Amino acid sequence: TREALKETLDYMSSYSLYAFEEEIKQGFITIQGGHRIGIAGKTITDGHGIRSMKFISFINVRLSHQVKGCAESVLPYLYDRDMIFHTLIISPPRCGKTTLLRDIIRQVSNGSADHAGLTIGVIDERSEIGACYQGIPQNELGIRTDILDCCPKAQGMMMLIRTMSPQVIAVDEIGSREDCRAMEQAIYSGSRIIGTVHAYDMKELSRKKYLKEMLEQQMFGRIVLLEKAENGRRRFHIYDENLEKIC
């Protein structure tokens, strides 16, 4: 009922729905724990795009969770001696690329017996990677990780380069021309990039207009393709900068 929907939204927003105005423009609310609540209804627009939303009549709850250790099988292929290759993680929706990215960040930041820990800057535009609550990440991202929460990706990459000197920059769901240009700038500035993008396979990835240029320039030393196996479990394939499969 309308009353049940209103009560649900009030509860999820701690009775301050107006505080999520910027997120509502994008069609979701991220709550404590990194859980994303998708919303739909009547949009309010102006000359600059979507300004807000009212008559919210539909919600979709996506639960976030950590899977510590899920990157164990992938990590050995991502190291370039004591540094990380520029890495792109691709998969269809709901195949776990954000979960994999989160664990890669944690393990690379903490380091191991074989590799020293690296300083990592995370741009968490949707609060799904670190799930920060009042500035404190609810998910474990490692001891050498700095987070820009609720920050647009392109702007955040430039901010981190100027202020935090990260050895590695991690960003989720790359897509726009601005995102790709910012990644290029980060690469030229000496930081390594780990990013994710929606794509069902390598063919679809190569058709993405702005990423295509970076692929042709062989900027990514590793590309990790995630997919669901017939038994429902995830499996991965790894490609090098020439888009040749190595695992």
C-alpha positions, 0 to 999 in steps of 0.5 A: 500500500502507499502507506507501507511504502511511505513507512518503509522509505521513512525508516530506511532514510532515518525519517530524513528523506530530504537528506538523500536528495542528491542520491534520489536524483540517481534513483537510489538511496544507499543506507548504513551497511552499503545496501542500495535501495533502488527507487522509481516514481515520478521524476521532476526535471528542469533544464539541467536534468533530473532535479528530484523524484516524487510519488515514489511507488516502487523500491528494490532492495539490493543487499551488500555483503563482504566475501573476504578471500574471494580474490585469492585466486585472482590476485596472483595474476594481477601483480606486476612484481611489487606493483599492481597491473592497471586492471579492469574487472568486467561482468554482467550485473549481479555477478559480484564485480564490486564484491571482488573489487572490495576484496582486492582493495583489502588484500592489496592494501594490507599486503602479504608475505609476498607483497608489501601493502600499497596505499589505495585511494577509493572513490566510492560514489554510491557508498557501496564499496566501503559503506561509510557511515558518518565517515567510517567504512563499515566494510574492511578495505585495508589499513592503507586505504583512503576513501572519498565517499559519495564523490563523483568518480571523475572529480574524485580521481583528480582530488586523490591524485592532488591530495593523497598520493595514492599508489593505486586508485580503485573505482566502481562502475566506469562508464562515461567519457569523463570517467575514462579521461580521468583514468587516463590522467591518473595513469599518466600521473603514476597511479595504478588503476583498478576499475569495474565496468558492466559488460557481458563479454570481451566483445561487448567491452570492445564496443564501449566507445570511450573504453575502446580507445584505452584498450587499443592503447593497451593501457590495461595490463589485466582484464578480469571477466567474471561470469556465472557457471552452470552450477550458479558459482562464479568463475573468472577468465583473465586477459592481458593487454593484448586481449589474449586469454592467460587464464 
